[in-house]
Amino acid sequence: MTAPQPASDSTPANAVADDAAHARRTPWWLWPHVLSLEAPVVAVLWQMALAHAHGIRLTPLLNAGLALACWVIYVLDRTLDTLGVKDAAELDVRHAFYHRHRHVLLLGVVPAAMVLLGWMAFYVIPEGVLWQAVGLALLVALYLAGWSAQGSRVMRDVFVSCAGLGAILLISRLPLESGHRFMLSLGVLGAMVLSFLRQLDVRMGLLLPKEWAAALLFAMGCTTSTRFLSMPETLAEPVLECVLLALLFACNLHGISRREEGVKADARHMQLMVGAVLFTLALLESARMGELEPGLSGLARAALGALVLYALLHATRRRWSVDAYRVLADVVLIVPLPLVWL
């Protein structure tokens, strides 16, 4: 047996050696997942599929903006998840990576990416898409404060502040009388003060599971540009598209969560899968009958294909390691996308 090393021997050289050992243990196919590259790829490909379904053309910078915003959110989410961890040895591969590099990410990489996103927001993205993105960013800030930043009061307050300032900015754009806008802004400021004084708890996980909230926000992000540029006559079809993607992504995230926890059977997950399939089949039939736009038919076919592939993956989940399951669960989201073009 090797004698335990004294605390004073914990040197930067040892830390570098630990990082190198970790890199050698991480297989090449897992690095896109560790670096949070899989989510931006899924988001951009589904946005392109939505654009094709609506017959609109997106500028490349809209795809780049979505990819960068998605990547920043995932980096923040995974980094914040590690702030309250006392034993880093208990973390999985992806969270261990963000725990080791959290200072570089939070103080250097993420701020630089946010500056680039700000430039794109004001000089590249159309104004209508921008204000939808600002509204979504407000919800993302609440998500990070309520689900991810509970391990750090400082970060929790930062995201509550961002959500509050974003809400006030949106209120200033609402077509309301100045008095009504003032009262709404005052209410937001009051909620922020109560939150800072710990009189208002933002632990939203008590109201909605994290996987469901993340799936809904991801779906809203994928549909933001097309929802504005396609100029729908009613809100029905954009809402149906968002619900379709939210159910698909919820199946993905909920299944990954159950696999990580080692749950052998989960009636709730089965109900979610069945509900997603039935909703998708209903959309397909409505599009076939001409009750909805024909473009929804291709999206529903791709979503149904992804659900079928995911059901097969989940049925064989015991054959795959947790890491392999995560990667494959994301792959099945994009493999059926060519069905949109048929």
Number of C-alpha atoms within 10 A of each C-alpha: 3 4 5 6 8 7 7 6 9 10 10 9 10 11 12 11 12 12 14 11 11 14 14 10 10 13 10 9 11 15 15 13 16 20 15 18 17 19 18 23 19 19 23 20 17 22 23 20 23 24 20 18 20 19 12 13 12 15 10 8 12 19 20 15 20 22 21 18 20 24 22 20 19 18 23 19 19 21 24 26 20 23 17 12 13 9 8 13 9 10 15 13 19 19 21 19 20 25 20 15 12 21 12 11 18 16 10 11 14 17 13 13 15 14 11 14 20 13 12 17 19 11 10 15 19 15 13 13 17 18 17 17 20 17 15 19 20 21 18 20 21 23 24 25 28 20 23 25 27 19 16 16 12 12 17 23 18 17 20 25 21 19 26 22 17 20 20 19 16 17 19 15 10 11 9 11 8 12 9 13 18 15 12 16 20 13 14 19 17 13 16 21 15 13 17 18 10 12 11 12 11 17 17 16 15 10 8 11 12 19 18 18 19 19 23 19 19 22 23 22 22 28 22 21 24 25 23 16 16 16 11 13 8 8 10 10 15 21 13 16 21 22 19 24 24 23 24 25 27 25 27 24 20 20 27 22 16 14 21 15 10 12 10 9 10 10 8 10 15 14 12 17 23 15 14 24 21 13 17 27 17 13 22 21 14 16 18 14 11 11 10 17 14 16 18 24 24 22 28 25 21 24 28 23 20 24 25 16 19 23 20 12 18 19 10 11 18 13 11 14 11 18 20 13 21 20 16 16 23 21 17 22 23 18 13 19 21 13 17 21 12 8
